[in-house]
């Protein structure tokens, strides 16, 4: 029985959607690079303006890409009709996805001005909890013991990675900032659940076109109200926001949305915990920032948690297990 279980586990691993896993990995690498472009952009414009430029540039690019893809689809009679019927019934969900991204971004950037980076980062890393909890409460999703164990191990690795921040964590005058960070975790935690539902009916480009457009339309009045400089005024500034739109939004969030066709939102959010690992390695390679032994140990622990989660049957969707695309 034990040998049969091991054989079944090996067969399951071979059936894992490698293309979606590669897209998820690429997404996380791109997202880990985003802080570098944000830091460069905020040398010239404010955080809300940075997010506004990120979304509007991505929205324009996605509109062009979506138009090109639709032009090709018009040669096939059935597909455009299918998209139209879905579009009529799912418009509110598409807009909601963009609102979640925009509100999460606003709360995240505002929290950093009201509380310590340590507090905000720790609370913000609760995202997978809200994704998994939301999937259970809203959609009745169940996760097996191996997945839960992998999640706990990965969170232990994150605790090691942020041990100094955890030791200094406190709730005090920055309570509003801490609450804003918690709201950002909730918004970003619910986002994969919505995107996962939309992926059953739309391609990732259509979803990202709607969400990027909705996000920049919401962030425009926020940026104006905050009296921030709306656009960069130098070549470096424009390079930063364009790179952020392409790398962080189009490739980072776009590839993330693409992989949700086959990979569960809970697993994708959990694997997102590895982003700080990539960021630390990039800081070491690009900015010569030192890596402590504790950080290296935490990387190993997080990777063990990732392996446990990826070998869990909760990682991919049942439809994929039955060879449905």
Beta strands, then each sheet from edge to edge (+ up, - down):
end
